[in-house]
Amino acid sequence: MKITDIEKIFNKLSLQVRSTGHNYGWLTVSDKKILRVHYSHGKGDLPDKIMHKIRGQLKLSAAHPLYPPEG
């Protein structure tokens, strides 16, 4: 998965974003931050290890892909 795909997910979930050394996104409900997700700046593909961490931050299981497969 590419970083641009993660950015699309952040936009789709309407996460509030702050960019410092990392890109942070917060899922808010009733103006309360309930989940925090972050990834580092960069380009190209993200390693599977990082995708696993983002999936965990979003409270998703491996059975629920972050981004549907193409095709």
C-alpha positions as CSV (number, residue, x, y, z in Angstrom):
1,M,0.0,0.0,0.0
2,K,1.3,3.4,-0.9
3,I,1.2,6.5,1.3
4,T,-1.2,8.1,-1.1
5,D,-3.6,5.3,-0.2
6,I,-3.3,6.0,3.5
7,E,-4.1,9.7,2.7
8,K,-7.2,8.6,0.9
9,I,-8.3,6.6,3.9
10,F,-7.7,9.6,6.2
11,N,-9.9,11.7,3.9
12,K,-12.6,9.0,3.6
13,L,-12.8,8.7,7.4
14,S,-12.7,12.5,7.8
15,L,-9.9,12.3,10.3
16,Q,-8.6,15.6,11.7
17,V,-5.0,15.8,10.5
18,R,-1.9,17.4,12.0
19,S,1.4,17.1,10.3
20,T,4.7,17.3,12.2
21,G,7.5,14.7,12.0
22,H,4.7,12.3,11.3
23,N,1.2,12.7,9.9
24,Y,-1.4,12.3,12.7
25,G,-5.1,11.8,12.3
26,W,-7.8,11.7,14.9
27,L,-11.2,10.2,14.6
28,T,-13.6,12.4,16.6
29,V,-17.1,11.8,17.7
30,S,-19.1,14.6,19.4
31,D,-15.9,16.7,19.5
32,K,-14.1,13.9,21.4
33,K,-11.0,12.3,20.0
34,I,-11.5,8.5,20.2
35,L,-8.8,7.1,17.9
36,R,-5.3,8.3,16.8
37,V,-3.6,7.1,13.7
38,H,-0.2,8.1,12.5
39,Y,2.4,7.4,9.8
40,S,5.7,8.8,8.8
41,H,6.3,11.2,5.9
42,G,7.8,9.6,2.9
43,K,7.0,8.2,-0.5
44,G,6.4,4.8,-2.0
45,D,5.1,1.6,-0.4
46,L,4.6,1.1,3.3
47,P,6.0,-2.1,4.8
48,D,3.5,-4.7,5.9
49,K,4.6,-4.1,9.5
50,I,3.4,-0.5,9.3
51,M,0.1,-1.5,7.7
52,H,-0.4,-4.0,10.6
53,K,0.2,-1.1,13.1
54,I,-2.2,1.2,11.3
55,R,-4.8,-1.6,11.1
56,G,-4.4,-2.0,14.9
57,Q,-4.7,1.8,15.5
58,L,-8.0,1.8,13.6
59,K,-9.2,-1.3,15.5
60,L,-9.5,-3.4,12.4
61,S,-8.8,-7.1,12.1
62,A,-6.7,-8.7,9.3
63,A,-10.0,-9.9,7.8
64,H,-11.0,-6.3,7.1
65,P,-8.5,-4.8,4.6
66,L,-7.7,-1.1,4.9
67,Y,-8.2,-0.7,1.2
68,P,-10.2,-3.1,-1.0
69,P,-8.2,-5.1,-3.4
70,E,-8.3,-3.9,-7.0
71,G,-9.8,-6.0,-9.7
